[in-house]
């Protein structure tokens, strides 16, 4: 915990050295991601709903996924850019230190400009809850828990995708395929997709369990409690699996670079 | 003629450099196809089984294939990377000029993207999602309009590169580029779905010249001459602006790396 605190403060100090730049980066990063939601907003301004989901409910799904993504990128930038370590061979150094390699990779850098991503996601979520007539103190407690669970789920998916780099060295294109595109697919109600995609988003890259299923329960579209606890069920399966795969990858790792 | 041959040699090198990562790009293209599939699913859910749906499927998938030519170009037209490693120092000394050199470098990159990304994504769209082929008399104007779209996109990316030369940081410039491009290029929504005055403004922006206009030429929904006039106007304006800004930025250029 002491190491975490020290590195957190060091990262914060270095990134806030140029304050104006830092604040602009936060605002512009948030705005760039928000432009994705603006497109949904424009589309839905022409229609009453999307497959039975109104704008407020879709805003909440987006908000939970993006909020989780923002938290992951704030703390997990090192993991997200893991291929830089395998490509340069810098991962070798981490293997000889008496600290978990996952922790070391995670602690490399905190990216504070992602606060803008979290900020816009929470803003969209609050307005979405008001629009969908769901805003209440109880709802917002559940909403905050869902964002944290979403961040954990995104972390475990990304840990699996990073572990692939132990075999393939590069993994950025696999990230586009399995993380970026699946995350974007999870912004929208699952019932607009074909069955195959529904299965992928529920069981293989389970992004839909982070927001779509819990929101189905919270908006009264299903009364199955399993929908509400779907992110917890996913985490029970995926978190140990992701760490196991990482360990296997570590054993397989053969250095690169010069 | 000599300068043109030098430009082609730069393009050829850029093309060959990309070929090293062909397998990665194939994986990436599948990810990109999924983004197109998400857009298609959204429009199918909204429009149902109407004749408009089929045109919209073609519109979003042609745009999705085209983003690798008219949106996702290397950050800051390679300039940011060159500022970081210091090789920009050699580029500004070359007799052919920075704009000319980066243009041909990007042209090689985009030609690679056309062969190994555009065509595979388009074929997947045609085979799986039912994308309609263009009328024969629309094909040549479409290719020309797509090329003009690339030139506009190149200049916009070049400005992001100049931003990096000026501020030694690309985050802000890239975020502004992504936000404006994402919202105004009409990749996912055609102009008629924009609210109020944006409906009239959007087609006239340089951003629409990269995706919306070429795809409307493909579909035969815009007179060719109007399309070329809008794109030609922006190429002229952006080209002049690029010359002026390059001269200004080069005077204050700080070289890093080495």
Interface residues (C-beta under 8 A of the other chain):
Chain A: X21 X24 X25 X28 X29 X31 X32 X34 X35 X36 X38 X39 X42 X43 X45 X46 X47 X50 X51 X113 X170 X172 X173 X174 X176 X177 X178 X180 X181 X182 X184 X185 X188 X189 X191 X192 X193 X194 X197
Chain B: X21 X24 X25 X27 X28 X30 X31 X32 X34 X35 X37 X38 X41 X42 X44 X45 X46 X167 X169 X171 X172 X174 X175 X176 X178 X179 X182 X183 X188 X189 X193 X194 X195
